[in-house]
Amino acid sequence: MSGLTHFDEGGKAHMVDVSDKEITSRVAVAEGYITMNPATFALVAEGRAEKGDVLGIARLAGIMAAKQTSTLIPLCHPLPITKVTVDLTPDDTLPGVRISATVKTTGKTGVEMEALTAVSVAALTVHDMVKAVQKDMVIGGIRVTLKDGGKSGRYEAE
């Protein structure tokens, strides 16, 4: 299991010991999207969905999700999150919504999982709010685009 930090010498899953790591400023950015047909896109983009402000509610859901990541992902450390932003941008070229989340902390481990969770839950919330008019929306492209801070330094997706 060389290189996989969430497994011990015997191959059993464990929470990584970060007690000897330096406290540093850390940031992670993740992105994703949800695609839908043009009629559903119009409902979302124009704010006409029956359940209300789809983008506003999905933004709040993403922020809340980032703060709950350690309760959802078994081996994630609970972190003192210092900032979360979730941006949802209607994009008629998809058609659908592009989602980006930025999470910051000052701590001993990074916030990539929190950013990924924020994007995922925001996309799921969009789906939930308009599934009555379209059942076959597609969520995709969820990935880390930036990670900075800590021993491993900076990563930026191409």
Secondary structure, DSSP 8 states (H G I E B T S, - for coil): -TT-TTB-TTS-B-----TTS--EEEEEEEEEEEE--HHHHHHHHTT--TTS-HHHHHHHHHHHHHHTHHHHSTT-----EEEEEEEEEEETTTTEEEEEEEEEEEESS--HHHHHHHHHHHHHHHHHHHTTT-S--EEEEEEEEEEE-STT--EE--
